[in-house]
Amino acid sequence: MSRPLAFPRSDRVVRHRVLIAAAAWWCVACSTPRPEPAGKTPATSAATGTWCDKLPRVENRGFARVAVPSTWHEVYQVEPGVFAITEPRQFQEAISYLIVGDSSAVLFDSGIGLVPLAPVVKTLTALPVRVLNSHSHFDHVGANHEFDQVLALDMPFTRANEAGKPHERIADEVVPAAFCGAPPSDADTAAFRSKPWQVTRRVKVGDTLAIGGRTLEIVAAPGHTPDAIVLLDRANGLLFTGDTFYESTLWFFAAETDIAAYEQTMQRLAALAPSLRRVLPAHNTVSASPARLQVVADAVGELRRGGGVREVDGERERVTVGDVRFLVRRTAP
């Protein structure tokens, strides 16, 4: 998740370091509100009172839950051979997708890394698993180190993030206000860090991953980060969007974001919508209508033309276009 109502969803690199969040959390106790994707923060979460109240998300309730050996992860079967592995009780509400073919599987993103993910994946498939990340923000690569096969683009941004993040960079991800209720009992929040991970094979945009009865295509999606990709299953009409699209505030204030590139990306993805049956985002909800791609593409175009309802938020600006929300760097007056 790179969210406000949300916290920002990034390491989202430039995150609000809100030490007041812990105090706010105690005020609301276990009903800590949840910020939305790509723009959420523990502090905003505690202030809005909407996070825990929304769990499980209405959009997710229609999918079958799958039993796994984890009290932290919740798994939904979204399609035959497609499992959404969610982490709903941490404000990012990160979602990783296990896509299982006849001969192997792909894990698209690996969550925040607070609790081991490999045991969950092994419950869902005994086939060989390759990890591929939608981008290399910490909340999408957290469990990469648990897997033997990790694929990645050969980009400076990706290579820099392969070293992981120290506790100091992501400590606000595990303050009390970052959780709906208590953190997992087996998690050491005081020592939490994003562990380094090793790439076993470099891939390129346009490469395909054949997993037996299903082929996944790597599609460039720069904007949220330079290394952002989406995964396209053309035969089944599925698009796994990472942080390029999700139903919440979209963040474009971090140094690595590029709103112009994002507009081009969204126009290209919107053109795919007629051939899609389902979009699968990386935060909050496990399924969305492909029609939403054009809505966001139009909204980002309006934003870049200076439109939308705007509210200054320190060095950032909140922009609302219809029902699409953005958090962007503030331009000089």
Secondary structure, DSSP 8 states (H G I E B T S, - for coil): ----SSB--SSTTT----THHHHHHHHHGGG-----SSSB-HHHHHHH--TGGG-S-GGGTTSEEE--S-SS-EEEEEETTEEEEE-TTBTT-BEEEEEE-SS-EEEE----SSS--HHHHHHH--S-EEEE-SS-SHHHHTTGGG-S-EEEE--HHHHHHTT-B-HHHHGGGGSGGGBSSS--TT--GGG--B-----SEEE-TT-EEE-SS-EEEEEE-TTSSTT-EEEEETTTTEEEEETSS-SS-EEE-STT--HHHHHHHHHHHHHHGGG-SEEEESBS-S-B-THHHHHHHHHHHHHHTT-SEEEEETTEEEEEETTEEEEEE----
